[in-house]
Amino acid sequence: MLQFMKNKILIPLLIGGALAAFFSFKYIGGDDNSGGEQDRRKLVLQTVMKTINEGHYSPRAIDDTFSSHVYHKIMDDLDFEKKFFTQGEMNGLQKYEFQIDDEINANSLEFFDKLNGMFAKSIDRAEGYYKEILNTPFTFTDKQEYVMSGDKLQYAADENALKDRWKQYLKYRVLVKYVDLKDAQKKALEDPKVKDTLKVKTDAQLEADARVSVRQNQERYFKRLRKIDENQRFSIFMDGVTHSEDPHTDYFPPKEKQDFDVQMSGTFFGIGAQLKPEDGKVKVAAIISGSPSWKQGDLKAGDEIQKVGQGAQDPVDVQGYDLDEVVALIRGKKGTEVRLTVKRLDGSMKVIPIIRGEVQIEETFAKSALINNPGGQIGYIYLPEFYSDFQRVNGRRCAEDVANEIQKLKAANVKGIILDLRYNGGGSLSDVVDMAGLFIDKGPIVQVKSNDAAPMKLQDNEKGALYAGPLAIMVNEGSASASEIMAAAMQDYKRAVIVGTPTYGKGTVQKVISLDEMLDPITRMRLQATNMAANSSNKANGLGQLGALKITVQKFYRINGGSTQLKGVTPDVLLPDPYAEIDMGERRDKCALPWDEIAPAEYEPFANPVNGPTLAALSATRVKNNAIFGLIQANATKLKKQQDDNTAFLDEADYRKELDEANTTSKKLEELQKKGTPLTITNLQDDMKRISADSITTAKNNDWIKNLKKDIYLSETVNIINDLSKQSMNVTLGKSTK
């Protein structure tokens, strides 16, 4: 799942205080650290399960099916590529697949203890494999393929087969580095400034250098593995349990809870990219709106970070590094440059220079611009999230800010408005309701349901719409939660045309609960005393603190009765998407809550309803004749094929052929975008004083406008607004700003 989805709390909810009455556990920790730690883990397991049972929207039965889900999630987290355990060892663990439910009910950690010991030994064995294998040179002429996806592999039959799997994996890593070194040397030889002084290396020497580099990467990788102590492996075990309830119910040990609180504070530093570890790699999970990465524009979600360079210095190969180490290299002083070498999802490579800076909170606020168009100006509103300052009575709220932007656009006599919710992961529920009310007369916006409770309809009760003219809402796979509510409501009312790609499909809300608070007072006091004792003896390791649980407590439904969960919102006008044929979003997770429906609410469609099929047909004709969209569509099929095959060549010729194809496609797309006719976009006059207040604000605005001008999806949405505006719509109807 995408990390930003885990970090969204849609609305603050209170779970009844009576829930604490169920937690009258006796803390039986002794003086022995190991015994006390084992008791603490059991208390964590017991408290988490009781909290889920009493507070989760739809708690699953703790049975053999649940046990199997937990078992496979934990094994995938620990050994997805099946490089650590043999089939024989898995046979020894197999009995636990349908036994974990019994252990949970008995508050036993037998499976965790068994797996924990086995995994520690498997690390020693694998470390010996890579050290031995990398002592021998590789040749890259054999027609071999390496299967990269763990879900397409069986466990190795025995230790010999396991060692051979490591050999294939390491050969592929060396081949990638070897080709990189050869290409770098060839490029250097083409430079007259360095060619005469360059010491040319033979292929054998380059291969040896590649093995040295991969060895260093593996050393760092195993260093990272050894940093995962028993407490962290217990967290992996607990996440296997909680994620078997649903993808957004997470266990936070004390340190992770602190990190989560920092993330939710709204202040970010660095380049503004959220990173995630994935199968021993560090990938970009999301780009933070308004951040240096967002302004630079090249770094994308899904990119794998392979090297990090400090300005013009030689980059550090970070393959095998852990997340904290990569973050430490990327962070630095404001105004300095970091250069990231990334591997794209299509296999192409790119060096991306980014100037470090602070991610300003202001960059997440709504803002607007004017798109100059032959038939009349079109208003554009960008909303990165549904923000609301709950701490202050007069704090900023996105519904009020969007209303202000609408007023400015109406004063500019725009003939239509585009609301951009792409990559908007959600936020305040009350602001969704108020914002949707800006565009309709009045009526229900969303239905919210708690466990075993009747659905509650949330309505806009203020008569009249602030804006009743042509409206398009842009969405994509990163639009989730509140964004999906907004898009769904406007689609159900036939008030706006929804444009883009299917949304994420997160129709649930979470609440963060401190597990310590769920204990009875006596147990809590003993936990605090234990923690104080650990601190006083310099043995503080989280002992005596249980952490927290982020738990799913509600579900959303459209006013037409269908859930936004799992299916998301399908746009009226679908545009080509590079990842269209790849399963993304909530539906990728087998433990996601299901789609369902309830009775529809009573509502009246918009007086002049949007004709979605007609708009879609007109757009499809344009898209068919657009070379950029054609290339995007063709590449989507290729990406799907790559995902299905998920194999890598181990001979240089075939590897190079595949790499060249990926780079050629990427370059062709860049060339087509340069040849395209950019949009003409300007700021509103009312905003110029603020924008020109200082050079930094001016530069930020210029970057934003520059990115919008070359946005092919925005360009097509402008065409759709032109089609939509031909319908007779009353743009003068209005009401006061809320």
Long-range contacts (C-beta under 8 A, 24 or more apart in sequence): 1-247, 1-248, 1-586, 1-588, 1-589, 2-285, 2-286, 2-301, 2-478, 2-504, 2-585, 3-274, 3-276, 3-285, 3-286, 4-274, 4-285, 4-286, 4-425, 4-478, 5-247, 5-248, 5-425, 5-480, 5-504, 5-506, 5-586, 6-248, 6-250, 6-550, 7-260, 7-263, 7-264, 7-425, 8-425, 8-426, 8-427, 8-480, 8-481, 8-506, 8-510, 9-264, 9-509, 9-510, 9-511, 9-512, 9-550, 10-426, 10-427, 10-428, 10-429, 10-481, 10-482, 10-509, 10-510, 11-428, 11-429, 11-430, 11-509, 11-554, 12-390, 12-511, 13-509, 13-511, 13-553, 13-554, 14-511, 15-55, 15-511, 15-513, 15-553, 19-51, 19-54, 19-55, 19-518, 20-517, 20-518, 20-519, 20-520, 22-50, 22-54, 23-47, 23-50, 23-518, 23-519, 23-520, 23-523, 24-520, 24-523, 25-519, 25-520, 25-523, 26-523, 27-523, 27-526, 27-527, 27-530, 29-526, 29-530, 33-539, 33-543, 36-530, 36-543, 37-230, 37-231, 37-543, 38-109, 40-527, 40-543, 40-544, 40-546, 41-109, 41-112, 41-234, 42-107, 42-108, 42-109, 43-523, 43-546, 44-234, 44-238, 44-251, 44-515, 44-546, 44-547, 45-104, 45-107, 45-109, 45-238, 45-241, 46-107, 47-515, 47-518, 47-519, 47-546, 48-238, 48-241, 48-242, 48-251, 48-515, 48-549, 49-104, 49-241, 50-518, 51-513, 51-515, 51-518, 51-549, 51-551, 52-242, 52-245, 52-249, 52-549, 52-551, 55-511, 55-513, 55-551, 55-553, 56-245, 56-246, 56-249, 56-451, 56-551, 56-552, 56-553, 57-450, 57-451, 57-508, 57-552, 57-553, 57-554, 57-555, 57-593, 58-246, 58-451, 58-552, 58-555, 58-593, 59-245, 60-244, 60-245, 62-101, 62-104, 62-105, 63-101, 64-98, 64-101, 66-100, 66-101, 66-244, 67-96, 67-97, 67-98, 67-99, 67-100, 67-101, 67-102, 68-97, 68-98, 69-244, 69-590, 69-591, 70-100, 70-240, 70-241, 70-244, 71-96, 71-97, 71-100, 71-111, 71-240, 72-97, 73-239, 73-240, 73-243, 73-244, 73-591, 74-115, 74-236, 74-237, 74-240, 76-150, 77-236, 77-239, 77-240, 78-115, 78-119, 78-233, 78-236, 79-119, 79-122, 79-150, 80-150, 80-151, 80-279, 81-148, 81-150, 81-153, 81-169, 81-279, 81-280, 82-150, 82-153, 82-154, 82-155, 82-156, 82-165, 83-126, 83-162, 83-165, 83-166, 83-169, 84-119, 84-122, 84-123, 84-125, 84-126, 85-118, 85-122, 85-155, 86-155, 86-156, 86-157, 86-158, 86-159, 86-161, 86-162, 87-154, 87-155, 87-156, 87-157, 87-158, 88-157, 88-158, 89-118, 89-122, 89-155, 90-155, 93-118, 104-241, 112-233, 112-234, 112-237, 115-233, 115-237, 116-230, 116-233, 116-234, 119-233, 123-222, 123-225, 123-226, 125-159, 125-162, 126-166, 126-222, 127-222, 129-162, 129-163, 129-166, 129-167, 130-166, 130-170, 130-215, 130-218, 130-222, 131-215, 133-163, 133-166, 133-167, 133-170, 134-170, 134-174, 134-211, 134-214, 134-215, 134-218, 137-204, 137-207, 137-208, 137-211, 138-171, 138-174, 138-175, 138-178, 138-207, 138-211, 140-171, 140-175, 140-178, 140-650, 140-651, 140-652, 140-655, 141-651, 141-652, 141-653, 142-650, 142-651, 143-651, 143-654, 144-168, 144-171, 144-649, 144-650, 144-651, 145-647, 145-648, 145-649, 145-650, 146-171, 146-172, 146-647, 146-648, 146-649, 146-650, 147-646, 147-647, 148-172, 148-646, 148-647, 148-648, 149-646, 150-279, 152-646, 168-650, 170-214, 170-218, 171-650, 172-648, 172-650, 173-214, 173-217, 173-319, 174-207, 174-210, 174-211, 174-214, 175-210, 175-650, 175-652, 175-655, 176-655, 177-209, 177-210, 177-213, 177-214, 177-317, 178-206, 178-207, 178-210, 178-652, 179-652, 179-655, 179-656, 179-659, 180-210, 181-206, 181-209, 181-210, 182-206, 213-317, 216-317, 216-320, 217-317, 217-319, 217-320, 217-321, 218-320, 219-320, 220-320, 220-321, 220-322, 220-325, 221-280, 221-320, 221-321, 223-322, 224-320, 224-321, 224-322, 224-325, 227-322, 231-541, 231-542, 242-549, 243-589, 243-591, 244-591, 245-552, 245-591, 246-508, 246-552, 246-591, 246-592, 246-593, 247-586, 247-589, 247-591, 247-592, 248-506, 248-508, 248-510, 248-550, 248-552, 249-510, 249-549, 249-550, 249-551, 249-552, 250-549, 250-550, 251-547, 251-548, 251-549, 252-512, 252-547, 252-548, 252-549, 252-550, 253-542, 253-547, 254-542, 254-545, 254-546, 254-547, 255-542, 256-547, 257-514, 257-547, 257-548, 260-512, 260-548, 260-550, 266-361, 266-364, 267-359, 267-361, 268-358, 268-359, 269-331, 269-358, 269-359, 270-327, 270-330, 270-331, 270-332, 270-356, 270-359, 271-299, 271-330, 271-338, 271-354, 271-356, 271-357, 272-357, 272-359, 273-299, 273-330, 275-305, 275-323, 275-326, 275-327, 276-323, 277-322, 277-323, 280-320, 281-305, 281-319, 282-318, 282-321, 282-323, 282-326, 284-342, 286-423, 286-425, 286-478, 287-423, 288-359, 289-363, 289-364, 289-384, 289-385, 289-423, 290-359, 290-360, 290-362, 290-363, 290-364, 290-384, 290-700, 291-357, 291-359, 291-363, 292-354, 292-355, 292-356, 292-357, 292-359, 293-354, 294-363, 295-700, 295-703, 295-704, 295-707, 296-352, 296-353, 296-354, 296-355, 297-703, 297-707, 298-350, 298-352, 299-340, 299-342, 299-352, 299-354, 300-344, 301-478, 302-344, 302-345, 303-342, 303-343, 303-344, 303-345, 304-342, 304-343, 305-340, 305-341, 305-342, 306-341, 306-342, 306-343, 306-349, 307-339, 307-340, 307-341, 308-338, 308-339, 308-340, 308-341, 309-338, 309-339, 309-340, 309-341, 310-336, 310-337, 310-338, 310-339, 311-336, 311-337, 311-338, 311-339, 315-339, 315-341, 331-356, 332-356, 334-358, 344-662, 344-666, 345-578, 345-579, 345-639, 346-578, 346-635, 346-638, 346-639, 346-642, 346-662, 346-665, 346-666, 347-642, 347-658, 347-659, 347-662, 348-659, 348-662, 348-663, 348-665, 348-666, 349-659, 349-663, 350-666, 363-700, 365-396, 365-398, 365-401, 366-398, 366-401, 366-402, 366-405, 367-405, 367-687, 367-704, 368-405, 368-408, 368-409, 368-684, 368-687, 369-681, 369-682, 369-683, 369-684, 369-705, 369-708, 370-409, 370-412, 370-414, 370-681, 370-682, 370-683, 370-684, 371-418, 371-679, 371-680, 371-681, 371-714, 371-718, 372-679, 372-680, 372-681, 372-682, 373-415, 373-718, 373-722, 375-415, 375-722, 375-725, 376-413, 376-414, 376-415, 376-725, 377-412, 377-413, 377-414, 377-415, 378-414, 378-415, 378-416, 378-417, 378-418, 378-718, 378-721, 379-405, 379-406, 379-409, 379-412, 379-414, 379-416, 379-417, 379-418, 380-417, 380-418, 380-420, 380-681, 380-708, 380-714, 381-405, 381-406, 381-409, 381-417, 381-418, 381-419, 381-420, 382-420, 382-704, 383-419, 383-420, 383-421, 383-424, 384-423, 384-424, 385-424, 385-425, 385-426, 385-427, 386-424, 386-426, 386-427, 386-428, 386-429, 386-431, 386-432, 386-435, 386-482, 386-483, 386-486, 387-427, 387-428, 387-431, 388-427, 388-428, 388-430, 388-431, 390-428, 397-428, 397-431, 397-434, 398-427, 398-428, 398-431, 398-435, 399-430, 399-431, 399-432, 399-434, 399-435, 399-438, 399-738, 400-434, 400-737, 400-738, 402-435, 402-438, 403-435, 403-438, 403-466, 403-737, 403-738, 404-737, 406-438, 406-466, 406-467, 407-466, 407-737, 408-684, 408-686, 408-687, 409-467, 409-684, 410-467, 410-731, 410-734, 411-686, 412-684, 412-685, 414-469, 415-469, 415-470, 415-721, 415-725, 415-731, 416-469, 416-470, 416-471, 416-472, 416-721, 416-722, 416-724, 416-725, 417-467, 417-469, 417-470, 417-471, 417-472, 417-721, 418-471, 418-472, 418-473, 418-474, 418-714, 418-717, 418-718, 418-721, 419-471, 419-472, 419-473, 419-474, 419-486, 419-496, 420-473, 420-474, 420-714, 421-473, 421-474, 421-475, 421-479, 421-483, 421-486, 421-487, 422-474, 422-475, 422-476, 422-478, 422-479, 422-500, 422-713, 423-476, 423-478, 423-479, 424-478, 424-479, 424-480, 424-482, 424-483, 425-478, 425-479, 425-480, 425-481, 425-483, 425-504, 426-480, 426-481, 426-482, 426-483, 426-506, 427-481, 427-482, 428-482, 429-458, 429-482, 429-485, 429-509, 431-482, 432-482, 432-485, 432-486, 432-489, 433-458, 433-459, 433-460, 434-460, 434-738, 435-486, 436-460, 436-485, 436-486, 436-489, 436-490, 437-462, 437-465, 437-738, 438-465, 438-466, 438-467, 438-738, 439-465, 439-466, 439-467, 439-468, 439-471, 439-490, 439-495, 439-496, 440-465, 440-493, 440-495, 440-606, 441-465, 441-604, 443-493, 443-559, 443-603, 443-604, 444-559, 444-601, 444-602, 444-603, 445-485, 445-489, 445-559, 446-485, 446-488, 446-489, 446-556, 446-557, 446-558, 446-559, 447-556, 447-557, 447-558, 447-559, 447-561, 447-598, 447-601, 448-509, 448-554, 448-555, 448-556, 448-557, 449-554, 449-555, 449-556, 449-557, 449-598, 450-553, 450-554, 451-553, 455-557, 455-598, 455-599, 457-559, 457-601, 462-735, 462-738, 463-735, 464-733, 464-734, 464-735, 465-733, 465-734, 465-735, 466-734, 466-735, 466-736, 466-737, 467-731, 467-734, 468-729, 468-730, 468-731, 468-732, 468-733, 468-734, 469-725, 469-729, 469-730, 469-731, 470-721, 470-724, 470-725, 470-727, 470-729, 470-731, 471-495, 471-496, 471-497, 471-724, 472-496, 472-497, 472-498, 472-499, 472-717, 472-720, 472-721, 472-724, 473-497, 473-498, 473-499, 474-499, 474-500, 474-713, 474-714, 474-717, 475-499, 475-500, 475-501, 475-503, 475-569, 475-571, 476-500, 476-501, 476-503, 476-577, 477-501, 477-502, 477-503, 477-504, 477-577, 477-579, 477-584, 477-585, 478-504, 479-503, 479-504, 479-568, 479-569, 480-504, 480-505, 480-506, 480-568, 480-585, 481-506, 481-507, 481-509, 481-556, 484-556, 484-564, 484-568, 484-569, 485-556, 485-558, 485-564, 487-569, 487-571, 488-558, 488-559, 488-560, 488-564, 488-569, 489-558, 489-559, 491-569, 491-572, 492-558, 492-559, 492-560, 492-603, 492-605, 493-559, 493-603, 493-605, 493-606, 494-605, 494-606, 494-609, 494-610, 494-612, 495-606, 495-609, 495-610, 496-610, 497-572, 497-573, 497-610, 497-612, 497-615, 497-720, 497-724, 498-569, 498-571, 498-572, 498-573, 499-571, 499-572, 499-573, 499-575, 499-713, 499-716, 499-717, 499-720, 500-571, 500-573, 500-574, 500-575, 500-713, 501-571, 501-574, 501-575, 501-577, 501-580, 502-567, 502-568, 502-569, 502-570, 502-571, 502-574, 502-585, 503-564, 503-568, 503-569, 503-585, 504-568, 504-584, 504-585, 504-586, 505-564, 505-565, 505-566, 505-567, 505-568, 505-585, 505-586, 505-587, 505-592, 506-564, 506-565, 506-568, 506-585, 506-586, 507-555, 507-556, 507-557, 507-563, 507-564, 507-565, 507-566, 507-593, 508-552, 508-554, 508-555, 508-556, 508-565, 508-593, 509-552, 509-553, 509-554, 509-555, 509-556, 510-550, 510-551, 510-552, 510-553, 511-550, 511-551, 511-553, 512-548, 512-549, 512-550, 512-551, 513-548, 513-549, 513-550, 513-551, 514-546, 514-548, 515-546, 515-547, 515-548, 515-549, 516-545, 516-546, 519-546, 552-593, 555-593, 557-597, 557-598, 559-600, 559-601, 559-603, 560-600, 561-597, 561-598, 561-599, 561-600, 561-601, 562-595, 562-597, 563-595, 563-596, 563-597, 565-592, 565-593, 565-594, 565-595, 565-596, 566-592, 566-593, 566-594, 566-595, 567-595, 572-610, 572-612, 572-615, 572-616, 573-612, 573-615, 573-616, 573-619, 573-720, 574-616, 575-619, 575-623, 575-629, 575-713, 575-716, 576-623, 576-629, 576-630, 576-632, 576-633, 576-636, 577-632, 577-636, 578-632, 578-635, 578-636, 578-639, 579-636, 579-639, 580-633, 580-636, 581-636, 581-637, 581-639, 581-640, 582-636, 582-639, 582-640, 582-643, 608-727, 608-728, 608-729, 608-730, 610-724, 610-727, 611-727, 614-723, 615-720, 615-723, 615-724, 618-719, 618-720, 618-723, 619-716, 619-719, 619-720, 619-723, 622-716, 622-719, 623-716, 626-712, 626-716, 627-672, 628-669, 628-672, 628-673, 628-676, 628-712, 629-712, 629-716, 631-665, 631-668, 631-669, 631-672, 632-669, 635-665, 635-669, 638-665, 673-710, 673-712, 676-710, 676-712, 676-715, 678-709, 678-710, 679-708, 679-709, 679-710, 679-711, 679-714, 679-715, 679-718, 680-709, 681-705, 681-708, 681-709
